[in-house]
Amino acid sequence: MQEKKIGEIIAEAREKAGYSQRQLAKEANISNAELSKIESGEREVPNPKTLRKISKFINVNYNDMMYKIGLGMEVSTLNPFIKAYYEKMKLDELNEAEINVLGSIENSTKLVNACKENLEKKNILESEKELLLHTIEDTEYQINTSREIVNLIQSLKVKERNKNAKK
């Protein structure tokens, strides 16, 4: 089964969200021609700003779209490179990695909370609001990814302990 291209993903998500091409283009403030080129596959690597605009309306994560076009990194336990990186670690290294990732989650959560507090300010410019929303979205994605990594580390620690217990 062939993997879907970004244009196919966007077209399916657009239809599922109940938008025509023209409606989505208007909502996302992009040209209908640009959206048509993306969906048809003529534009294989869309502008990241365009993807950001589209992602808001079709319920597809911006970071996932960036990965799909080769401009981002998929950081899930399914990513073989990340999985292999942690699988090579010994128990003490896994413990240290877990502490580091948990610290990253804590810091990222503080950042998200600070951004949310700034959103509540009354005299915030629309451009600042947009930037804060993007920061929240990207950081929450990183938090979720880090949680997946913690789960991977914890399962590897159990395997490592079991292996050491058998010796």
Phi and psi in degrees as a GROMACS rama.xvg file:
@    title "Ramachandran Plot"
@    xaxis  label "Phi"
@    yaxis  label "Psi"
@TYPE xy
-78.3987  140.155  GLN-2
-69.9935  142.402  GLU-3
-72.3487  144.174  LYS-4
-84.6174  162.835  LYS-5
-58.1227  -39.4619  ILE-6
-61.9181  -40.4341  GLY-7
-66.3213  -40.2163  GLU-8
-62.6599  -45.2331  ILE-9
-65.5108  -43.9647  ILE-10
-61.252  -45.6809  ALA-11
-63.8888  -44.1817  GLU-12
-66.3374  -37.4731  ALA-13
-61.3744  -47.7066  ARG-14
-63.4304  -41.4871  GLU-15
-62.9721  -35.427  LYS-16
-78.0051  -7.25246  ALA-17
85.3267  23.389  GLY-18
-104.7  143.806  TYR-19
-82.5725  169.993  SER-20
-60.1538  -44.7103  GLN-21
-61.6864  -42.5273  ARG-22
-63.2329  -46.3484  GLN-23
-65.0595  -43.4523  LEU-24
-58.3866  -43.2375  ALA-25
-64.9155  -47.1643  LYS-26
-60.8534  -41.947  GLU-27
-83.1135  -4.2041  ALA-28
59.9614  46.148  ASN-29
-127.767  166.926  ILE-30
-77.5765  148.915  SER-31
-61.9853  -35.9875  ASN-32
-62.5403  -40.7725  ALA-33
-64.2822  -45.9798  GLU-34
-62.7914  -40.1685  LEU-35
-62.0481  -41.9257  SER-36
-64.2366  -39.1182  LYS-37
-65.3989  -50.2945  ILE-38
-65.7805  -34.1392  GLU-39
-77.1586  -14.4907  SER-40
93.74  -2.75401  GLY-41
-63.5825  -35.6517  GLU-42
-106.931  91.5997  ARG-43
-72.631  -30.1459  GLU-44
-123.148  87.73  VAL-45
-67.5154  158.493  PRO-46
-61.2605  130.778  ASN-47
-55.0706  -35.0431  PRO-48
-64.1009  -36.2465  LYS-49
-66.4987  -43.5483  THR-50
-61.1775  -40.6553  LEU-51
-59.8996  -45.3513  ARG-52
-62.4753  -44.4949  LYS-53
-66.9827  -41.0004  ILE-54
-57.5088  -31.2852  SER-55
-60.7045  -29.8454  LYS-56
-103.311  -16.0748  PHE-57
-114.045  6.65695  ILE-58
59.9683  40.6172  ASN-59
-122.571  126.746  VAL-60
-62.861  133.025  ASN-61
-56.7789  -44.5679  TYR-62
-63.7701  -36.6989  ASN-63
-64.8041  -38.9769  ASP-64
-66.8761  -39.3248  MET-65
-62.3193  -41.0797  MET-66
-61.9183  -42.5729  TYR-67
-60.284  -33.7634  LYS-68
-94.4751  4.849  ILE-69
86.1795  15.5824  GLY-70
-111.021  9.53224  LEU-71
-145.562  174.128  GLY-72
-116.043  129.959  MET-73
-77.9565  119.535  GLU-74
-116.168  67.7452  VAL-75
-122.292  166.485  SER-76
-63.1094  -13.0772  THR-77
-80.3887  -16.1492  LEU-78
-69.2905  113.969  ASN-79
-62.5794  -29.492  PRO-80
-70.6958  -42.873  PHE-81
-69.6383  -42.4257  ILE-82
-59.7355  -45.815  LYS-83
-63.0031  -37.4339  ALA-84
-58.5563  -48.6812  TYR-85
-75.4556  -31.151  TYR-86
-65.866  -21.3904  GLU-87
-81.2259  -9.25026  LYS-88
-82.3858  148.769  MET-89
-86.4982  170.836  LYS-90
-56.1822  -45.1961  LEU-91
-65.1381  -35.1602  ASP-92
-69.796  -38.306  GLU-93
-63.7712  -40.7408  LEU-94
-60.3512  -44.7318  ASN-95
-65.8489  -42.3807  GLU-96
-61.8757  -41.6563  ALA-97
-61.6105  -43.5097  GLU-98
-60.9983  -42.7636  ILE-99
-64.4951  -43.9897  ASN-100
-68.4414  -40.6856  VAL-101
-62.8477  -37.2961  LEU-102
-64.6255  -38.8174  GLY-103
-63.7357  -41.5203  SER-104
-61.6509  -44.3009  ILE-105
-61.7801  -46.8523  GLU-106
-64.315  -41.6192  ASN-107
-65.8816  -36.9633  SER-108
-64.8445  -39.8766  THR-109
-62.1484  -40.5864  LYS-110
-62.7414  -45.593  LEU-111
-59.3036  -46.0498  VAL-112
-62.4038  -40.1742  ASN-113
-64.5956  -40.7694  ALA-114
-64.1766  -41.3628  CYS-115
-64.3808  -37.6804  LYS-116
-63.3462  -42.5677  GLU-117
-64.2042  -31.4503  ASN-118
-64.0991  -26.7354  LEU-119
-80.1498  -9.62164  GLU-120
-65.606  144.869  LYS-121
-77.0034  -37.8672  LYS-122
-97.8893  45.9389  ASN-123
-95.076  133.885  ILE-124
-71.34  153.553  LEU-125
-61.2667  -37.618  GLU-126
-66.3874  -36.5007  SER-127
-68.3554  -40.3233  GLU-128
-60.8818  -44.5971  LYS-129
-60.4737  -44.771  GLU-130
-63.7852  -42.1228  LEU-131
-63.4187  -42.5406  LEU-132
-63.4586  -40.5065  LEU-133
-65.0544  -42.2725  HIS-134
-62.6438  -42.7355  THR-135
-61.8101  -48.0222  ILE-136
-59.7608  -48.2583  GLU-137
-66.3083  -40.8244  ASP-138
-70.2937  -39.0998  THR-139
-64.0664  -35.8133  GLU-140
-61.8578  -44.0266  TYR-141
-64.3411  -38.2288  GLN-142
-62.6784  -46.3925  ILE-143
-62.1581  -41.0065  ASN-144
-63.1355  -43.5258  THR-145
-62.9587  -36.357  SER-146
-63.797  -38.941  ARG-147
-62.7985  -39.4407  GLU-148
-66.3843  -40.6871  ILE-149
-60.2224  -43.6338  VAL-150
-59.9923  -42.4553  ASN-151
-61.8056  -47.6532  LEU-152
-59.3884  -44.6218  ILE-153
-64.0569  -38.9245  GLN-154
-68.9635  -36.2492  SER-155
-67.8401  -34.1793  LEU-156
-64.6795  -40.9616  LYS-157
-62.8312  -44.9003  VAL-158
-61.1408  -42.8835  LYS-159
-64.1005  -43.2712  GLU-160
-62.9126  -42.8715  ARG-161
-63.0664  -40.3123  ASN-162
-63.9473  -43.0759  LYS-163
-68.6024  -32.1369  ASN-164
-69.2879  -29.5202  ALA-165
-76.563  -16.8935  LYS-166
